[in-house]
Amino acid sequence: MEELRRVSRGGCLISVPNEPFFMLSNFLGGKNVGSWGNDPEHLHRWTAGQFLSMVREYFEVERVLYPFPWVLAVCRR
């Protein structure tokens, strides 16, 4: 996040999968069924609150969007 803040000139858009909804949509769609929809390539499983709390440590969050199953933060330095 520090590097993203450093290289962004004015603002940025940051997004993550919204857990547990992302896992649920994977599971119901038949993806990663053996791991209950959990994507093995994802290193973190962010809830919207966890994600926004972390982003607010580095950016001013101007707007939050929730297109299923994502969380998007429109940010300003």
C-alpha positions in Angstrom: 0.0 0.0 0.0 2.9 2.3 0.7 4.2 1.8 -2.9 0.8 2.3 -4.3 0.4 5.6 -2.4 3.9 6.6 -3.6 3.3 6.1 -7.3 -0.3 7.3 -7.5 -0.5 10.9 -8.6 -3.8 12.0 -7.3 -6.1 9.0 -6.8 -6.6 5.4 -7.5 -9.1 2.6 -7.6 -8.4 -0.4 -5.4 -10.5 -3.6 -5.4 -10.6 -7.0 -3.6 -13.0 -9.9 -3.6 -15.6 -9.4 -0.9 -15.4 -12.5 1.4 -17.4 -14.6 2.2 -19.5 -13.7 -0.8 -16.7 -14.4 -3.3 -16.2 -17.9 -1.9 -20.0 -18.5 -1.9 -20.3 -17.4 -5.5 -17.4 -19.7 -6.5 -18.9 -22.6 -4.6 -22.4 -22.2 -6.1 -20.8 -21.8 -9.5 -19.0 -25.1 -9.1 -15.5 -23.5 -8.8 -13.1 -24.7 -6.1 -15.8 -27.0 -4.6 -13.3 -29.1 -2.7 -12.2 -26.0 -0.8 -15.7 -24.7 -0.3 -15.2 -22.0 -3.0 -11.9 -20.7 -1.5 -9.6 -19.7 -4.3 -6.1 -21.2 -3.6 -4.4 -18.3 -5.3 -5.7 -15.7 -2.9 -3.3 -14.8 -0.2 -5.8 -12.8 1.9 -9.5 -13.1 2.4 -10.8 -9.6 3.1 -14.2 -8.6 4.4 -15.3 -5.2 3.3 -14.6 -3.8 6.7 -11.1 -5.2 7.0 -10.2 -4.0 3.5 -11.5 -0.5 4.0 -9.8 -0.2 7.4 -6.5 -1.1 5.8 -7.0 1.3 2.8 -7.9 4.2 5.1 -4.5 3.9 6.7 -2.9 5.1 3.4 -5.6 6.9 1.5 -8.7 9.1 1.8 -11.6 6.9 0.7 -13.9 9.0 -1.4 -16.4 6.4 -2.5 -17.0 2.7 -1.9 -18.8 0.4 -4.4 -20.0 -3.1 -3.9 -20.4 -4.8 -7.4 -21.0 -8.4 -6.4 -18.8 -10.0 -5.3 -16.2 -7.2 -5.1 -15.4 -4.2 -2.9 -14.0 -1.2 -4.7 -12.5 1.9 -3.0 -12.1 5.1 -5.0 -9.2 6.8 -3.2 -7.3 10.1 -3.1 -3.8 10.6 -1.7 
